[in-house]
Amino acid sequence: MGTPRLNNRIDGLPQTIEELVQFLELNRQSSRYTDSDNKLIWLAYIFARSAHVDQKRESGESYIFHPLAVAQILIELGLDIETIIAAILHDVAEDTEVSLDQINEQFGENVATLVDGVTKLSKYDIPDKERRDAEGIRKLFLAMISDVRVILIKLADRLHNIRTIDSLPTGVGLPARHWRSTHPSQNGLASGASKAN
């Protein structure tokens, strides 16, 4: 396709659109995503990678691997291009200097609305656990009413976080590790979800 390579090389990250297509296994969904869709995914990847350039996950890996993994989960489910782009951008407005207006300008109102919905689901910090849980459920229902894709992105986000919790350094993520070890049905859900594809 003749697209330029990225200048800042990070081991394991795609440097061309062809490498990104292979990385996300878009070719397995060849009837679902067109070359035009792949170019939009590439643009979202470049945008998110630039926004997250100096960020690392608690595991030490470059942050951009997380939104790519979230997008890959949704690609495996065959979701539409706007959802895939929003998955790649889902933490940009929340964790970087990029605004929702900039996302809207670059990728359109629908993608910006999805990113905003995921951001709003993430932003509740209520000290009382029962009230926090009730507020979280309320926000989930409101998001489902507006666009169920917000919930799908958030679930894929959580699924990837659960899948990678064992790669955290000792002591980091301890409550989540404890929860996972005491909720064996959740382990089955996470592994079952990946097998269902």
DAGI-V830214 format. One record per pair of residues at least 4 apart in sequence whose ideal C-beta (glycine too) atoms are under 8 Angstrom apart, sorted by the first residue. I is the first residue (numbers start at 1). J is the second residue. Records with the same first field share a line. If there is no record, write none. Layout:
BEGIN
I = J, J
END
This chain:
BEGIN
1 = 17, 18, 35, 39
3 = 16, 17, 18, 42
4 = 16
5 = 15, 16
6 = 13, 15, 16, 46, 49
8 = 53
9 = 13, 15
10 = 62, 64
12 = 65
13 = 23, 49, 62, 64, 65
14 = 19, 20, 22, 23, 45
15 = 19
16 = 20
17 = 21, 38, 39, 42
18 = 22
19 = 23
20 = 24, 26, 38, 41, 42, 45
21 = 26, 27, 38
22 = 26, 27
23 = 68
24 = 41, 68, 71, 72, 75
25 = 29, 72, 75, 76
26 = 30, 33, 38, 41, 75
29 = 33, 75, 78
32 = 78
33 = 37, 38, 41, 75, 81, 84
34 = 38
35 = 39
36 = 40
37 = 41, 81, 84
38 = 42
39 = 43
40 = 44, 81, 85, 107
41 = 45, 71, 81, 84, 85, 88
42 = 46
43 = 47, 106, 107
44 = 48, 84, 85, 88, 89, 107
45 = 49, 64, 68, 88
46 = 50
47 = 51, 89, 92, 98, 106, 107
48 = 52, 64, 67, 88, 89, 92
49 = 53, 64
51 = 92, 96, 97, 98
52 = 62, 63, 64, 67, 91, 92, 95, 96
55 = 62, 63, 95, 96
56 = 60, 61, 62, 63
57 = 61, 62, 63, 65, 66, 164
58 = 168, 169, 172, 173
59 = 164, 167, 168, 169
60 = 169
61 = 65, 167
63 = 67, 91, 95
64 = 68
65 = 69
66 = 70, 91, 160, 161, 164
67 = 71, 87, 88, 89, 90, 91
68 = 72, 88
69 = 73, 160, 163, 164
70 = 74, 87, 88, 90, 153, 156, 157, 160
71 = 75, 84, 87, 88
72 = 76
73 = 77, 87, 156, 159, 160
74 = 79, 83, 84, 87, 152, 153, 156
75 = 79, 84
76 = 197
77 = 152, 197
79 = 83, 84, 149, 152
80 = 84, 149
81 = 85
82 = 86, 108, 110, 111, 114, 149
83 = 87, 114, 149, 152, 153
84 = 88
85 = 89, 107, 111
86 = 90, 111, 114, 115, 118, 149, 153
87 = 153, 156, 157
89 = 93, 103, 107, 111, 115
90 = 94, 114, 115, 118, 119, 153, 157
91 = 95, 96
92 = 96, 98, 103, 115
93 = 98, 99, 100, 103, 115, 116, 119
94 = 119, 122, 123
98 = 102, 103
99 = 103
100 = 104, 112, 115, 116, 119
101 = 105, 112
102 = 106
103 = 107, 111, 112, 115
104 = 108, 109, 111, 112
107 = 111, 112
108 = 112
109 = 113
110 = 114
111 = 115
112 = 116
113 = 117, 146, 147
114 = 118, 147, 149, 150, 153
115 = 119
116 = 120
117 = 121, 143, 146, 147, 150
118 = 122, 150, 153, 154, 157
119 = 123
120 = 139, 143
121 = 136, 139, 140, 143, 150, 151, 154
122 = 154
124 = 132, 135, 136, 139
125 = 132
126 = 131, 132, 135
127 = 132
128 = 132
129 = 133
130 = 134
131 = 135
132 = 136
133 = 137
134 = 138
135 = 139
136 = 140
137 = 141
138 = 142
139 = 143
140 = 144, 151
141 = 145
142 = 146
143 = 147, 148, 150, 151, 154
144 = 148, 150, 151
146 = 150
148 = 152
149 = 153
150 = 154
151 = 155
152 = 156
153 = 157
154 = 158
155 = 159
156 = 160
157 = 161
158 = 162
159 = 163, 190, 193
160 = 164
161 = 165, 176
162 = 176, 180, 186, 190
163 = 190, 194
164 = 168
165 = 173, 176, 177, 180
166 = 177
168 = 172, 173, 177
173 = 177
174 = 178
175 = 179
176 = 180
177 = 181
178 = 182
179 = 183, 186
180 = 186, 187
183 = 187
184 = 188
185 = 189
186 = 190
187 = 191
188 = 192
189 = 193
190 = 194
191 = 195
192 = 196
193 = 197
END
